[in-house]
Amino acid sequence: MRKTRVCQLLGIEYPILQGGMLWIADAGLAAAVSNAGGLGVISPMAGMPPHGNPVENLETQILKAKSLTQKPFGVNIPLDLRDCGLILDLLLTHKVNVVITAAGDPRLYTDLLHSGDAKVLHVISSVKHARVAESAGVDAVIAEGVEAAARNGFDELPLFSLIPQVADAVELPIIAAGGIADSRGIAAAFALGAEGVQLGTRFVAVKECIASEKYKKAIVAATDTDTAITCRSIVPSRSLKTTEFTQILLGMEEAGATEEELREFMGHAASRRAGLEGDLDNGEAYCGSSAGLIHDIPSVAEVIRRLVDGYPEVLDKL
Ligand SMILES: Cc1cc2nc3c(=O)[nH]c(=O)nc-3n(C[C@H](O)[C@H](O)[C@H](O)COP(=O)(O)O)c2cc1C
């Protein structure tokens, strides 16, 4: 696979990132991805109890990842997380190589993270936000389309038109996210102007992921039409619509439920209930529209091998 600016920037063999995943992207998964030549990414609350301490949890995860891999790995921080400042402090203390910020203003912390020699990537979902990220001095943007699992941008731009517009607007390397689960997606993203890809849903349905088996099997069983976006007025999020939880949520929205009613129904840690506990009836099973391309639960190394080996075959067919 092509060595791109993303490989050079992050010190990785293949320009393939495993996306941050709120409760489930732990050190074991991240290290497996990094050891296979991609960039593994840890989320602060991975594997944590519902009301645990994300700062303490993240420190444990970082130390564990360092014991499992010598390769670079990253940490994802949703900037609206309550303990965000303390988490940034922790990342500087432990000299984490790559920090991926999301859901907030990249101008707040990019300089601080650079002072600790971290590479900073920021998740964007529109040209406007890509420009802001570039002006903030980030090293690369992750352009996430509406196909992606979990939180989506309010404008719901599909990846196919988002990447080239971002490529026209900024000089930064672009990492494409949303709907990519095989080599065809990577080749398409590169053709549109990306120099790396970030996969989320594909890395849930792998052996090393701590997600519940029920959740993984539901992803494997899902077809092209089995995901939906809920909570458009608060935090648009893509999840499996085959679950009772999402069906109720969609029904409430159609009936005009207020923001308070929706928040009350979702409760605390809804995606943890589905993701870690496997309670798909009472939790939010985040899932991207690429689920229809996912048919098994292999190891991380096997996923990366397929992505890399399949890439020249796709190019040959063009
Ligand atoms: C269970 C789950 C949780 C996620 N949580 C986060 C998160 O905390 N922060 C973030 O930036 N992205 C999060 N994402 C998005 C991924 O990092 C990634 O960009 C996205 O899944 C890519 O789209 P795909 O699922 O179609 O591959 C999450 C995705 C999943 C599947």
The ligand as a Tripos MOL2 file, in Angstrom:
@<TRIPOS>MOLECULE
LIG
   31    33     1     0     0
SMALL
NO_CHARGES

@<TRIPOS>ATOM
      1 C1        -18.6390    2.1110   19.2830 C.3       1 LIG1
      2 C2        -18.0700    3.3520   18.6690 C.ar      1 LIG1
      3 C3        -17.7500    4.4260   19.4820 C.ar      1 LIG1
      4 C4        -17.1770    5.5720   18.9370 C.ar      1 LIG1
      5 N1        -16.7780    6.5880   19.7650 N.ar      1 LIG1
      6 C5        -16.0320    7.6120   19.2620 C.ar      1 LIG1
      7 C6        -15.4190    8.5580   20.1380 C.ar      1 LIG1
      8 O1        -15.4840    8.4630   21.3550 O.2       1 LIG1
      9 N2        -14.6930    9.5700   19.5670 N.ar      1 LIG1
     10 C7        -14.5460    9.6910   18.2030 C.ar      1 LIG1
     11 O2        -13.8620   10.6290   17.7360 O.2       1 LIG1
     12 N3        -15.1400    8.8100   17.3510 N.ar      1 LIG1
     13 C8        -15.8380    7.7720   17.8520 C.ar      1 LIG1
     14 N4        -16.3600    6.8220   17.0090 N.ar      1 LIG1
     15 C9        -16.1600    6.9770   15.5320 C.3       1 LIG1
     16 C10       -14.9000    6.2170   15.0750 C.3       1 LIG1
     17 O3        -13.7370    6.7250   15.6590 O.3       1 LIG1
     18 C11       -14.7290    6.2560   13.5460 C.3       1 LIG1
     19 O4        -14.4110    7.5390   13.0810 O.3       1 LIG1
     20 C12       -15.9780    5.7870   12.8070 C.3       1 LIG1
     21 O5        -16.4860    4.6290   13.4160 O.3       1 LIG1
     22 C13       -15.6320    5.5000   11.3550 C.3       1 LIG1
     23 O6        -16.7520    5.0480   10.6590 O.3       1 LIG1
     24 P1        -17.1060    3.4940   10.4470 P.3       1 LIG1
     25 O7        -17.6980    3.0490   11.7370 O.co2     1 LIG1
     26 O8        -18.0680    3.5010    9.3400 O.co2     1 LIG1
     27 O9        -15.8270    2.7780   10.1460 O.co2     1 LIG1
     28 C14       -16.9610    5.6600   17.5290 C.ar      1 LIG1
     29 C15       -17.3060    4.5680   16.7130 C.ar      1 LIG1
     30 C16       -17.8310    3.4210   17.2680 C.ar      1 LIG1
     31 C17       -18.1300    2.2380   16.3790 C.3       1 LIG1
@<TRIPOS>BOND
     1     1     2 1
     2     2     3 ar
     3     2    30 ar
     4     3     4 ar
     5     4     5 ar
     6     4    28 ar
     7     5     6 ar
     8     6     7 ar
     9     6    13 1
    10     7     8 2
    11     7     9 ar
    12     9    10 ar
    13    10    11 2
    14    10    12 ar
    15    12    13 ar
    16    13    14 ar
    17    14    15 1
    18    14    28 ar
    19    15    16 1
    20    16    17 1
    21    16    18 1
    22    18    19 1
    23    18    20 1
    24    20    21 1
    25    20    22 1
    26    22    23 1
    27    23    24 1
    28    24    25 2
    29    24    26 1
    30    24    27 1
    31    28    29 ar
    32    29    30 ar
    33    30    31 1
@<TRIPOS>SUBSTRUCTURE
     1 LIG1         1 GROUP 0 **** ****
